[in-house]
Amino acid sequence: MIQELEFLIADIDGTLVNEPRDMMPLTAAVLSDLHQRGVKIGIASGRPLGRQIYRMARDSWHLDFDADCFIGMNGGQLRDGIQDSYSEFYKLEPEAIRKAFELMQASGIDANPFIYIGEDMLSLKRDEMMTASMKRHNIRCDLVNDISDFWKEPTAKILFRLAKEEDMPRLEAYLAENADSSVAFFKTQPTMMEFQDRRVNKGIAMKAFCENNSIPIDRVMAFGDMTNDNEMLKEAGWSVCLCNGSDDTKACADVITEYDNNHDGFGHYMIDHWYKPNGWKIPE
């Protein structure tokens, strides 16, 4: 365990929110209390940065502060609230996007591809899962006229939503054997496979924020649950994986929570392993 906590950063889905994507009361109380105590708070997501994610933190989670750091696109975007700056890192070039499509097609696994255009989406088809995502995040989804529309210009990442969850282990094994070494691939949900430039991850954006603000990495605590959190957990001074997380992410963490994301896993961990040992008053 780290001795001092200066910066806490956490993934959203499967970590800070439950399966309906609501923030549990204890988690919200802990985050607000930490911020009042001067701990800088960061949100790390695979989603694009913009009005939707900023509004969610304020309105949906009812937090009484603005996060100091937002990481989007799995580390491809960084919003530094302290320095009032925005940065982007290594996008996928069109040729890499085309190769990812060819690789997925050769796998024979049914998956719906999409990319983000700003905060909205461009997809091959508007199926039931895509429609639900549009409603949940209040965004638009346009359909491609031709498959080549996906690789007209560089993009932060490309996503494939599998039709069947049981196909994911077979896809992961296939990609491990056949994917180009310049491209990173990882599961971010039970049915979601993402591709991005291998140099991009949440860890590099987290380190950039720390460097911008002279925060020692051994004073950073990171929380996550899925493969796209792995590098962030490896880099942090102390890392925690939710017990509902994937096996590979648990292997990257210093410790695993006793409670899952549906039972305030983040909040309980901080109370039991930081507040109580340090004699801090437990937030209500």
C-alpha positions in Angstrom: 0.0 0.0 0.0 1.2 3.5 -0.8 2.0 5.8 2.1 0.5 9.0 0.6 -2.4 9.5 -1.7 -2.2 12.5 -4.1 -4.1 11.2 -7.1 -6.8 8.6 -7.5 -7.9 7.4 -10.9 -10.5 4.9 -11.8 -12.3 3.3 -14.8 -16.0 3.7 -15.1 -18.0 0.7 -16.3 -17.5 -2.3 -14.0 -15.5 -0.2 -11.5 -17.1 3.0 -10.4 -20.7 2.1 -11.5 -22.9 -0.9 -11.3 -24.3 -2.9 -14.2 -27.2 -0.5 -14.7 -24.4 2.1 -14.9 -25.4 3.9 -11.7 -22.9 5.1 -9.1 -23.5 3.5 -5.7 -23.9 5.9 -2.8 -20.8 4.9 -0.8 -18.6 5.3 -4.0 -20.0 8.8 -4.6 -19.5 9.8 -1.0 -15.9 8.6 -0.9 -15.0 10.3 -4.2 -16.5 13.6 -2.9 -14.8 13.3 0.4 -11.4 12.5 -1.1 -11.7 15.6 -3.4 -12.5 17.8 -0.4 -9.4 16.5 1.3 -7.3 17.6 -1.6 -6.8 14.3 -3.4 -7.0 14.8 -7.2 -9.6 12.6 -8.9 -9.3 11.1 -12.4 -11.8 9.3 -14.6 -10.4 6.9 -17.2 -12.7 5.6 -19.9 -12.8 4.0 -23.3 -15.4 6.5 -24.4 -14.6 9.7 -26.2 -14.2 12.8 -24.2 -16.9 15.5 -24.5 -20.2 16.7 -23.3 -21.6 13.3 -22.6 -18.9 12.0 -20.2 -18.5 15.4 -18.5 -22.3 15.7 -17.9 -22.5 12.1 -16.7 -20.0 12.8 -13.9 -22.0 15.8 -12.8 -25.7 14.9 -13.4 -25.9 11.1 -13.4 -23.5 10.5 -10.6 -24.5 13.6 -8.6 -20.8 14.4 -7.7 -20.3 17.8 -6.2 -17.0 18.6 -8.0 -15.4 18.4 -11.4 -12.8 15.7 -11.9 -9.3 17.0 -12.2 -8.4 14.5 -15.0 -10.4 12.8 -17.7 -8.9 10.1 -19.9 -10.8 9.0 -23.0 -10.4 6.5 -25.8 -8.4 4.1 -23.6 -5.7 6.7 -23.2 -5.9 8.3 -26.6 -7.3 11.5 -25.1 -6.4 13.5 -22.0 -8.2 16.4 -20.4 -6.1 18.0 -17.7 -8.4 20.1 -15.6 -5.6 21.5 -13.5 -3.6 22.8 -16.5 -6.8 23.4 -18.5 -5.2 21.5 -21.4 -6.3 18.8 -23.9 -4.0 16.2 -25.6 -4.4 13.4 -28.1 -2.0 10.4 -28.6 -1.3 8.1 -31.5 -4.3 7.5 -33.7 -4.8 4.4 -35.9 -3.9 5.1 -39.5 -6.3 4.0 -42.3 -4.2 1.0 -43.4 -4.2 -0.3 -39.8 -7.9 0.1 -39.6 -8.4 -1.8 -42.9 -6.1 -4.6 -41.7 -8.2 -4.9 -38.5 -11.3 -5.4 -40.6 -9.7 -8.0 -42.7 -8.5 -9.8 -39.5 -12.0 -9.8 -38.0 -13.6 -11.0 -41.2 -11.1 -13.9 -41.4 -12.0 -14.9 -37.9 -15.5 -15.9 -39.0 -17.0 -14.4 -35.8 -20.2 -12.3 -36.1 -19.4 -8.8 -34.9 -20.8 -5.3 -35.6 -17.9 -2.7 -36.2 -18.1 0.9 -35.3 -16.0 4.0 -34.8 -16.5 7.3 -33.0 -16.9 10.5 -35.0 -16.6 13.1 -32.3 -19.0 11.7 -29.7 -21.3 10.1 -32.2 -20.9 6.7 -34.0 -20.4 5.3 -37.5 -21.5 1.7 -37.7 -22.1 -1.1 -40.2 -25.6 -1.8 -38.8 -27.9 -0.3 -36.3 -28.8 -3.5 -34.4 -30.6 -3.9 -31.0 -27.4 -3.4 -29.0 -26.4 -0.3 -31.0 -29.8 1.2 -30.6 -29.7 0.6 -26.9 -26.3 2.3 -26.7 -27.6 5.3 -28.6 -30.4 5.8 -26.2 -28.3 5.2 -23.1 -25.7 7.8 -24.1 -27.9 10.1 -26.1 -25.8 10.0 -29.2 -26.3 9.4 -32.9 -25.3 6.4 -35.0 -24.9 6.8 -38.8 -24.5 3.9 -41.1 -21.6 3.5 -43.6 -22.4 3.7 -47.3 -19.4 1.5 -48.0 -17.1 -0.6 -45.7 -14.2 1.6 -46.8 -15.9 4.6 -45.0 -14.3 3.2 -41.8 -10.8 3.9 -42.9 -11.1 7.2 -44.8 -9.1 8.9 -42.1 -7.2 8.2 -38.9 -9.2 7.4 -35.8 -8.5 6.8 -32.1 -9.8 3.2 -32.2 -12.2 0.8 -33.9 -14.6 -1.4 -31.9 -16.4 -4.7 -32.7 -19.4 -5.7 -30.7 -19.8 -9.5 -30.8 -23.2 -11.0 -31.4 -22.5 -13.8 -28.9 -20.5 -13.5 -25.6 -19.4 -17.1 -25.9 -17.4 -16.2 -29.0 -15.0 -14.0 -27.1 -12.5 -16.6 -25.9 -12.2 -18.0 -29.4 -11.7 -14.4 -30.8 -9.0 -13.6 -28.2 -7.1 -16.7 -29.0 -7.4 -16.0 -32.8 -6.1 -12.5 -32.4 -3.3 -13.5 -30.2 -2.1 -15.8 -33.0 -2.8 -13.5 -36.0 -2.9 -9.8 -35.0 -0.3 -7.4 -36.3 2.2 -6.4 -33.6 1.7 -2.7 -34.3 -1.9 -2.8 -33.1 -3.2 -3.5 -29.6 -6.4 -5.4 -29.2 -8.3 -6.0 -25.9 -11.7 -6.9 -24.5 -13.4 -4.0 -22.8 -16.8 -5.7 -22.2 -17.9 -9.3 -22.4 -18.9 -8.7 -26.1 -16.6 -5.8 -27.0 -13.3 -6.1 -28.8 -11.3 -2.9 -29.5 -8.3 -2.2 -31.7 -6.0 0.8 -31.3 -2.3 1.8 -31.8 -0.1 -0.3 -29.5 1.5 2.8 -28.1 -1.8 4.0 -26.6 -3.1 3.0 -23.2 -4.6 4.5 -20.1 -1.2 4.3 -18.4 0.5 6.7 -20.7 -2.2 9.3 -20.3 -2.2 8.8 -16.6 1.6 9.3 -16.5 1.3 12.4 -18.7 -1.2 14.0 -16.2 1.2 13.2 -13.4 4.2 14.7 -15.2 2.1 17.8 -16.1 1.3 18.3 -12.4 4.5 17.0 -10.7 2.7 14.1 -9.0 5.0 11.2 -8.0 3.7 7.9 -9.4 4.1 6.3 -6.0 1.4 8.6 -4.7 -1.1 7.4 -7.3 -3.9 4.8 -6.7 -5.7 3.2 -9.7 -8.8 1.1 -10.0 -10.0 -1.0 -13.0 -11.7 -4.2 -14.0 -10.9 -5.0 -17.7 -8.0 -5.4 -20.1 -7.9 -1.8 -21.2 -7.1 -0.9 -17.6 -4.1 -3.2 -17.4 -1.3 -0.7 -18.2 -2.8 1.9 -15.9 -2.8 -0.6 -13.0 0.8 -1.6 -13.8 2.0 2.0 -13.8 0.3 3.2 -10.6 1.9 3.2 -7.2 -1.0 1.1 -5.9 -3.5 -0.7 -8.1 -6.8 -2.3 -7.3 -8.9 -4.6 -9.5 -12.6 -5.1 -8.8 -13.4 -8.8 -8.0 -15.8 -8.8 -11.0 -12.8 -8.0 -13.2 -11.1 -10.1 -15.9 -8.4 -12.6 -14.9 -5.7 -10.8 -16.8 -6.5 -7.5 -15.1 -6.6 -9.1 -11.6 -3.0 -10.4 -12.4 -1.9 -6.8 -13.0 -3.2 -5.4 -9.8 -1.7 -5.3 -6.3 -4.9 -6.3 -4.7 -8.5 -7.4 -5.6 -11.6 -6.0 -3.9 -13.8 -8.0 -1.6 -17.0 -6.6 -3.1 -17.9 -6.3 -6.8 -19.1 -3.2 -8.7 -22.8 -4.0 -8.0 -22.1 -3.9 -4.2 -20.0 -0.7 -3.9 -16.7 -2.5 -4.3 -14.7 0.8 -4.8 -16.3 2.4 -1.8 -15.9 -0.5 0.6 -12.3 -1.0 -0.5 -11.4 2.7 0.3 -13.2 2.6 3.6 -11.7 -0.7 4.8 -8.2 -0.2 3.4 -7.6 3.5 3.5 -10.0 5.4 5.7 -9.9 3.0 8.7 -6.2 2.3 8.7 -5.5 6.1 8.5 -8.0 7.1 11.1 -10.0 9.2 8.7 -13.7 9.9 9.4 -15.9 7.7 7.2 -18.0 9.8 4.8 -21.8 9.4 4.9 
